[in-house]
């Protein structure tokens, strides 16, 4: 996996959730009280776009069927066995970087 620039710090003020695309893969990127987090952007329930959903505290809510996933662990709020992949993130200057697998 390689560190990849996925956003700028300006795009992610606290409380923000955005969707980014990298090599055909969608990533949901959020800022939870100053901590930037990235997780797989496809809901495992029905493939909904998590990055187009809502950030509710530490949870990302899928806009299609309201499934919640913890932004730090990727675990579903009502069934922790259902998870989305969470990617390591770091901020360098204005760049938000995530450690993403190559396509």
trRosetta pair geometry for C-beta under 8 A, 3 or more apart (Angstrom, degrees):
i j d omega theta_ij theta_ji phi_ij phi_ji
1 99 4.8 70 134 166 124 89
1 100 6.1 -178 -160 89 99 19
1 101 5.1 -60 -100 -84 91 52
1 102 7.3 -171 -117 -16 43 72
2 99 7.0 -172 95 -145 16 64
2 100 6.9 -31 63 61 65 68
2 102 6.4 48 10 -57 110 97
3 90 7.2 -30 -137 41 126 113
3 97 4.6 20 -179 170 100 127
3 98 7.3 162 -146 81 58 22
3 99 5.5 -35 -87 -89 62 70
4 22 6.1 93 128 -144 151 145
4 97 6.4 149 69 -153 29 75
4 98 5.9 -30 60 63 84 73
4 99 7.6 131 12 -110 79 21
4 100 5.0 -41 24 29 130 116
5 95 5.0 -64 -123 -160 107 115
5 96 7.1 100 -155 69 62 50
5 97 5.7 -45 -89 -94 49 75
6 20 4.9 128 -178 97 94 164
6 22 6.4 -58 -110 -55 95 130
6 27 6.2 -58 -152 81 141 147
6 29 6.0 165 125 -72 128 148
6 38 6.6 68 72 -106 166 145
6 96 5.6 -66 63 101 84 95
6 97 6.9 127 7 -127 86 25
6 98 4.9 15 -13 8 139 111
6 100 7.6 114 -67 -33 122 134
7 11 4.8 -114 -176 66 109 135
7 12 5.9 81 127 -31 141 118
7 18 6.5 119 -107 74 145 140
7 20 5.9 -124 -59 -64 97 144
7 29 5.6 -180 -12 109 144 164
7 96 4.3 -6 66 51 86 127
8 11 5.0 102 60 -3 76 101
8 12 7.7 180 91 6 47 90
8 94 5.2 -3 -157 155 93 97
8 95 6.6 -49 -113 -101 58 42
8 96 6.6 -179 -113 3 6 94
9 12 6.2 -83 -156 50 36 96
9 91 6.1 73 -87 -152 109 123
9 93 7.8 -138 -13 122 129 48
9 94 4.9 -116 18 -152 106 56
9 95 7.4 -27 -27 1 87 11
9 96 6.2 142 -70 -47 57 94
10 13 7.9 -4 -168 -48 36 82
10 94 6.7 2 -17 -160 93 109
11 16 7.3 -176 141 138 58 153
11 18 6.1 -19 153 -23 111 165
11 96 7.7 -100 57 8 107 133
12 16 5.0 -162 -145 76 51 130
12 18 6.7 -104 -86 6 86 121
12 29 6.5 -76 -95 132 132 108
12 30 7.4 150 -147 -169 111 20
12 31 4.3 136 165 -41 97 123
12 36 5.8 53 137 -110 154 111
12 96 6.3 56 11 -55 146 153
13 16 5.3 97 58 -23 61 126
13 31 6.4 -162 111 68 21 155
14 31 5.1 -116 -106 125 36 114
14 32 7.6 37 -148 -179 78 9
14 33 5.7 46 -144 -107 120 25
14 34 5.8 -20 -87 -51 111 56
15 31 6.6 -25 19 83 29 94
15 55 6.3 168 -169 87 48 130
16 30 6.6 -177 95 -145 53 59
16 31 5.0 32 46 29 86 108
16 55 7.0 71 114 12 11 149
17 28 6.5 -9 -169 -173 99 97
17 29 7.3 155 -154 82 50 45
17 30 4.4 -13 -101 -99 75 99
17 51 6.4 -170 158 -151 91 53
17 53 6.7 -54 128 75 152 68
17 54 6.7 147 32 -161 149 19
17 55 4.0 168 -42 -38 118 108
17 60 6.3 139 -129 -122 139 97
18 28 7.7 159 82 -155 37 52
18 29 5.3 -20 64 64 86 95
18 30 7.6 166 18 -81 60 51
18 51 5.9 0 133 -170 32 107
19 26 5.8 -13 -169 -167 105 107
19 27 7.2 146 -158 75 55 46
19 28 6.1 -31 -100 -100 69 60
19 29 7.6 157 -100 19 19 81
19 41 5.7 91 -138 -141 94 138
19 49 6.1 -6 -102 174 152 110
19 50 7.6 142 -97 80 101 59
19 51 2.5 128 -85 113 83 137
19 52 5.6 -15 -31 -48 138 71
20 26 7.4 151 80 -154 39 57
20 27 5.0 -22 65 62 89 99
20 29 5.7 23 2 -5 114 125
20 41 7.9 -161 52 -60 53 144
20 51 7.0 -158 5 -134 49 160
21 24 7.2 14 -176 -98 101 11
21 25 7.1 149 -158 74 60 40
21 26 5.7 -32 -99 -97 71 64
21 27 7.5 171 -92 17 21 80
22 25 5.5 -29 72 62 75 92
22 27 6.1 17 11 -9 111 123
22 100 5.8 12 110 148 152 171
23 100 7.9 159 28 133 119 132
23 102 7.0 109 -38 -161 178 51
23 103 3.8 -148 157 -34 130 126
24 103 6.0 80 38 -115 108 142
25 40 7.7 -72 179 -136 107 78
25 41 7.4 136 158 29 68 108
25 100 7.4 170 77 -169 141 127
25 103 6.9 -166 -20 -88 109 98
26 40 7.7 72 86 -179 70 57
26 41 3.2 -98 121 77 92 141
26 42 6.1 107 61 -47 111 81
26 49 6.4 -68 150 -135 160 87
26 50 7.9 150 123 40 114 84
26 51 6.2 -132 168 10 107 129
27 38 5.4 0 176 -169 118 107
27 39 7.2 149 -161 74 71 28
27 40 6.9 -67 -115 -122 59 26
27 41 5.0 -111 -74 -35 6 111
27 51 6.9 70 102 -63 37 135
27 87 7.0 -33 -139 16 124 142
27 98 6.7 171 -170 60 158 168
27 100 7.3 -75 -76 -100 143 130
28 38 7.0 155 81 -154 50 53
28 39 5.2 -20 61 65 99 82
28 40 7.3 17 15 95 93 26
28 41 4.5 142 -34 -104 76 74
28 50 4.0 -67 -53 105 146 106
28 51 3.8 -158 -105 -71 72 75
28 53 7.5 -7 -127 32 138 101
28 60 5.6 90 142 -157 149 159
29 36 6.8 1 -176 -172 95 97
29 37 7.3 170 -152 87 52 46
29 38 4.9 -13 -102 -101 78 84
29 51 6.9 26 17 -119 62 112
29 89 7.8 128 -136 -107 96 143
29 96 6.8 101 -170 131 142 147
29 98 7.5 -120 -100 -50 112 136
30 36 7.3 169 89 -149 39 54
30 37 5.4 -15 62 60 86 92
30 38 7.9 167 20 -82 64 40
30 55 5.0 145 -142 -100 133 134
30 60 6.2 -153 -33 -81 147 109
30 71 5.4 -77 59 -135 134 145
31 34 6.8 27 -179 -84 97 11
31 35 7.1 150 -158 70 56 36
31 36 5.3 -26 -99 -93 74 68
31 37 7.8 164 -91 17 26 74
32 35 5.2 -28 68 64 84 93
32 37 6.1 12 5 2 111 122
32 55 7.2 -150 -84 -174 80 127
32 57 7.5 39 -139 156 109 43
32 58 5.4 52 -140 -110 148 68
32 71 5.8 160 -40 76 136 147
32 72 7.7 -78 38 -50 157 97
36 89 5.1 -124 106 140 94 145
36 91 6.0 108 22 -56 137 112
36 96 5.5 -120 166 -136 163 121
37 71 4.5 105 95 156 151 105
37 72 6.0 -92 -120 -83 147 57
37 86 7.1 -37 -175 -154 101 106
37 89 6.0 -160 -117 12 27 144
38 86 7.2 126 86 -164 55 60
38 87 4.4 -37 93 60 109 106
38 89 5.0 132 2 -68 104 119
38 98 4.4 -32 41 -109 165 139
39 50 6.9 -59 93 111 105 155
39 60 6.7 -162 52 18 135 152
39 69 6.7 -168 132 121 161 133
39 71 6.3 -137 -16 -144 131 57
39 74 5.5 166 -136 -99 126 90
39 84 5.1 79 167 109 113 117
39 85 6.5 160 -159 89 69 50
39 86 4.8 -33 -101 -104 90 63
39 87 6.8 -177 -91 9 33 79
40 50 7.4 86 104 23 57 143
40 74 7.5 54 21 -134 96 121
40 84 4.3 -140 53 -180 105 102
40 85 4.3 78 -33 47 116 88
40 86 7.8 -85 -5 -64 77 33
40 87 7.9 118 -49 -27 61 100
41 49 6.2 -3 162 -154 99 64
41 50 5.0 -150 -154 46 49 96
41 51 4.7 -22 -134 -16 113 108
42 47 5.3 -26 -166 -144 104 59
42 48 7.4 136 -158 64 52 37
42 49 7.2 -30 -102 -101 54 43
42 50 6.8 -100 -39 -6 7 101
42 84 7.4 169 70 -128 56 120
43 46 6.3 5 94 49 114 59
43 47 6.2 -41 61 26 76 1
43 48 4.0 10 21 49 132 88
43 49 7.6 -53 -7 -3 96 12
43 50 5.6 139 -56 -60 80 92
43 62 4.2 38 -81 -106 146 141
43 64 6.7 -146 39 38 153 118
43 65 7.6 167 141 40 158 100
43 67 5.8 123 -155 60 126 127
43 69 7.7 -161 -117 -27 79 130
43 84 7.3 -68 -116 -72 38 130
44 76 8.0 -93 48 -59 116 123
44 82 5.9 -162 75 -170 136 99
44 83 7.6 55 -10 72 148 27
44 84 6.3 -160 -26 -77 104 81
45 48 6.9 -1 64 8 100 106
45 62 6.9 -162 36 46 124 172
45 64 7.7 -169 86 83 118 119
45 65 5.9 -108 114 57 149 138
45 67 5.1 157 -19 -23 144 155
45 82 7.7 45 -64 -178 80 145
46 64 5.8 -118 74 114 123 149
46 65 6.2 93 18 -8 128 132
48 52 8.0 -119 165 59 84 104
48 53 7.3 69 137 -63 117 113
48 62 4.2 91 88 -172 138 114
48 63 6.1 -169 179 53 124 67
48 64 3.5 -139 -98 7 133 124
48 65 6.6 -158 -32 13 149 84
48 67 7.7 147 43 35 135 107
49 52 4.1 38 105 17 116 114
49 53 7.2 178 100 -31 64 81
49 62 7.8 132 65 -147 34 78
49 63 6.8 -12 66 31 80 113
49 64 7.9 107 25 -29 62 106
50 53 5.4 -44 -159 7 43 122
50 60 5.2 51 -178 141 107 129
50 62 5.6 -55 -98 -95 68 74
50 69 6.8 -31 -131 34 137 132
50 84 7.0 8 -45 -95 161 175
52 63 5.4 -60 107 -1 90 141
53 60 5.8 101 76 172 128 79
53 61 4.7 -160 164 88 126 58
53 62 5.1 -98 -84 -121 144 16
53 63 4.3 -154 -100 -39 69 78
54 60 7.5 160 81 -156 40 49
54 61 4.6 -9 58 52 89 112
54 63 7.2 111 -14 -81 80 81
55 59 7.4 153 -158 83 49 45
55 60 6.0 -26 -101 -101 65 65
55 61 7.7 -166 -79 13 17 83
55 71 7.4 21 -135 -61 98 142
56 59 4.9 -23 69 69 89 98
56 60 7.9 162 24 -93 75 16
56 61 5.6 44 -1 -25 117 119
56 68 7.0 -63 54 -123 123 120
58 70 5.9 11 127 -150 104 76
58 71 5.3 -133 178 29 66 102
58 72 6.4 -29 -175 -6 120 103
59 68 4.3 3 180 -171 133 111
59 69 6.5 142 -156 66 76 32
59 70 5.9 -48 -98 -95 73 45
59 71 6.6 -160 -104 -22 18 87
59 77 6.2 12 -124 -64 140 124
60 68 7.1 146 72 -154 40 58
60 69 5.2 -23 60 62 92 90
60 71 5.4 103 -25 -79 99 91
61 66 5.8 -13 -173 -147 108 57
61 67 7.3 160 -152 79 58 35
61 68 5.1 -26 -96 -96 75 75
62 65 6.0 2 97 49 121 68
62 66 6.4 -121 67 -59 78 7
62 67 4.6 19 21 50 124 83
62 68 7.7 -131 5 -69 77 31
62 69 7.6 67 -37 -7 92 103
67 76 6.1 -41 -179 -138 107 108
67 77 7.7 177 -176 26 60 94
67 78 8.0 -105 -140 27 78 105
68 76 6.8 111 78 -160 57 58
68 77 3.9 17 80 -10 113 129
68 78 7.7 94 47 -11 96 84
69 74 5.9 -15 179 -161 113 41
69 75 6.8 161 -152 80 69 26
69 76 5.7 -39 -96 -92 72 51
69 77 7.3 -120 -77 -26 24 79
69 83 7.5 112 -142 -145 110 48
69 84 5.3 13 -156 17 158 117
70 73 4.5 18 90 44 126 94
70 74 6.5 -39 69 13 78 14
70 75 5.0 11 24 53 115 80
70 77 7.0 127 -46 -76 82 72
71 86 7.7 113 168 -118 41 116
72 86 6.8 45 172 -140 25 157
73 83 7.4 -86 137 -131 79 115
73 86 6.6 -129 179 -26 10 150
74 83 4.4 65 121 -171 103 94
74 84 4.5 -136 -159 66 101 61
74 85 6.1 -11 -122 -128 156 2
74 86 4.3 -135 -44 -37 112 98
75 80 4.4 -3 -163 -138 128 74
75 82 7.5 101 -159 77 56 56
75 83 5.2 -34 -93 -99 50 94
76 79 4.9 2 84 61 126 72
76 80 6.6 -153 56 -88 70 27
76 81 7.9 -32 37 57 111 46
76 82 4.0 10 -2 81 137 104
76 83 6.7 -123 -15 -77 79 42
79 82 4.7 51 97 11 107 108
80 83 7.4 22 179 -64 51 96
87 98 4.5 50 123 -176 132 112
87 99 5.7 -172 -177 63 93 66
87 100 5.9 -1 -139 -83 148 68
88 98 6.8 146 82 -156 50 61
88 99 4.3 16 59 24 102 120
89 96 6.6 -11 -166 -175 110 90
89 97 6.8 150 -156 84 58 52
89 98 5.1 -26 -98 -98 76 76
89 99 7.8 -132 -69 6 34 76
90 97 5.2 -16 64 64 80 103
91 95 7.0 162 -156 86 55 50
91 96 5.6 -24 -103 -103 80 63
91 97 7.3 171 -92 20 27 79
92 95 5.2 -14 67 64 82 102
92 97 6.2 18 10 -5 105 124
